[in-house]
């Protein structure tokens, strides 16, 4: 049955995105964005403890692979975006590990470009889901947090790609920035506008990207909070009218 004024395909997509999973053998619901959130946070939490046992480059590669998998899983019920995201994730993953093994710069460029496209596309799909939702849920809040992390990682890849194409674009207190973790650190410091100053953009392109990221971080928080507050007010009024 078709409801007048409602797009059946969008309705099915919204329903699929809102559907919850459960822990095996229990009825405890698990939002699909939880796995993406955990895979990102684990990298920051475990890095200080694992760095002495696993090389930092290998550690970042492992956790980014987890982000690729959990990111694809987060939207796997929406067939069209799932196929696109899966293709980007495979390309980014193959490029990442191939570059790590061979140290060929061309593979590194492919990996960074594919990663940027994947993170940007995944963020857009999740944001579209957030802005279509009419009710605030724990999974919706988790999705918003994930997008913030994904934006930070996306800019880290942009900086790493820029440094690969134009060495010397960034400087740290120890010299030129070269490791992806350096750019992940710098990206989130810039996104949150902390600006410690221990890593600085030197080239014009690096400075422009840093300004754009800082603006993106502020706009994201302002717009998203406005959206969540608006949704909460609408939700509260709807409950009161019943």
N, C-alpha and C positions, 0 to 999 in steps of 0.2 A: 504494500500500500504506500502510495506517495503522498506526503503531506504538502499542501500548497505552500509555496514560498520557501521550501526547504530543499537544498541541494542534497540528493541522496548520497552522492559520493563523499561530500564534505561531512555529512552526518555520520557515515560509516567510519570515516577517518578519525573524526573527533571521538567517536565511541571507542575505537581501537586504541587511540592514544591514552584514553582515560582508564582503560581496563587495567586491573591490577593482577599481579601474580601472587602466589602463596608459597611459603616455605614448604618443601616436600613433607607429606604426611601430617600437615597441620593446616589450619584455616587462617593462619597469621598472614595478612597481606604484605606484599613487598612491592613498592613502586619500582618501575623499571629504571628510573634514573638513579636509584640508590647505588647500583653497581658502578655506574659511571662516576659518581661522586666518590665512592670508596677508592677506586683505582687511581684517581687524581690525588686525593688526600694522602694515600699511602706513600706516594713518592716523597712528599714533603716530610712526612712523619718518620719514615724508615731510613731516609737518606743518611742522616747523621750516624745511624747505628750500623748501616751496611757498607758505608763508603770504604772502610778499612778492609773489608772482605771481598767486595766486588768493585771493579773499576767504575768510576762515575759515569763514563760513557756507556758502558754495558748496562748499568743500573737505569739510566734514563731511557735507553732503548727498550729495556724490558717493560718498564712502566708505560712508555708510550704505546707499546704493542697492546697492553691491557686497556689503555684508553681507546684504541682503535676498535678492539673487540666489544667492549662495553658500550661504546658509542653507537656502533651498528646495531647492537642488541636493543638499545633504548628505543629505536624507531623501527624495529623489524616487522611490526604488525602493519605498518603503512607501506604497502608494497612498492610504490613508485620511488619515494625517497630512500627506501631500504636498498633497492638495487643500485641507485646512484651512489649512495654512501658506501656501499660494499665495494663497488668498483674503485672508488677513491681510496678506501682503506687498504685494499689489496695492493694498489700501486704504491701507496705511501709505505706500507710495511715491507714490501719487496725492495723498494729503493733504499729504505733505512738500513736493513740488514745487509744488503749488497754493498752499500757504501761502507758500512762498518767492516766488512770482511776484506773488500778490495781496496778501500781508500781512494777510489776513483772519484774525482770531483764532479764529473758529469752525473754520476749516480746520486751524489749528495744533492745536487741541484734539483734533480727529478724528485727525490724524496721530500725536500722542503716544499717544493711547489705543490706536490700532491697532498702533503700534510696541511698546507695553508688552505687549499681548496676544500679538503675534508672537514677541517675544523670550522671553516666559515660556513659551509653548507649545513653541517650538523647544528651549529648555533642558530642558523636561520630557521631550520625546521623546528627546533625546540622552542624558539621564541614565538613562532607562528602558533604553536600549540598553546603556549602560555596566554597569548592575547586572544585566543578563541575560547578559552575556558571561562565559564560563568560562575565557578565556585572555587574558592581557595581550599586546597588540600595540602597535606604534607608532601605529596609527590610533586605538586606544582611548585612549592617553595624549593624543593630539592632540585627541580629542573632549572629554576632561576639561578641557583648557586652554581650549578654545573656550567651554565652558559658563561657566567663571570669567569670561571676557571678556564674555560675553553678560549675565551677572548684573550686572556693573558698568555696562554700557550701559543695561540695563533700569532700574536705579535712577537713572541720569542722566536718563532720560525722565520718571521719576516726579517728580524734582526740578524739571525744566523745566516740566512740566505744573502742578505746585503753584505755581511762581512766576508762571505765566501766569494762573492762577485767583486767586491771592492775591499780588499784587506786594509785594516787600519781605520775602519769607520768608527770603531769603538775603542776606548782606552780604559784600562783598569789600573789600580794602584800597582799591580805587578807587571803591567805591560798591555799589549793588545788583547782584547777579548777573543777567544777562539772556541771554547767549549760551549755546547748547547746549554749546559746548566748555567753558565755565566749569563746567557741571554734570557733564560727562564727567570733567573733571579732579578735581572735588570727590568724585565718586562713587568713583573708584578710590583716591583718598587715604583715603576712609572705609572702603572694602571691605578694604583692606590694613591698616587701623588706624594709618596713619602720622600723621594728624592734624596737619598743618602749622600750621593756625590762620589761614591767609591768606584763607580763605573759611569763614564760619560760618553755621549755621542760626539764624534769629532767632525765627520763629514756633513755636508748640507742635507743629504738624503736621510742620514741617521737622525739628525736633529728634527727634521720635518716629521719623520715617523714617530719620534718620541712625543712631540706635541700632539699629534693626532691620537696617539694611544691615551695620553692623559685626558684629552677631551672626551674620548670614547668612554673611558671609565666613569667620568663624572656624569655624562649624559645617560649612560646605562642605569646607574643607580637612581638618578632623578626620575627618569621615565618609568622604570620598573616599579619603583615605590609608588608612584602616582597610579600606575595600573593596578597594583595589588590593593591599594587603599580604595580605589574606585570599585573594584570587584567586591571587596569586603563590605562596603556600604550598600551596594546593590544586593548582595547576598543577605545582609541583615534586614533590609527593607522587605525583601521577598519573604523571609521567614515571619516577619511581624504581620504581614498582610494575610497570612494563612490562618 
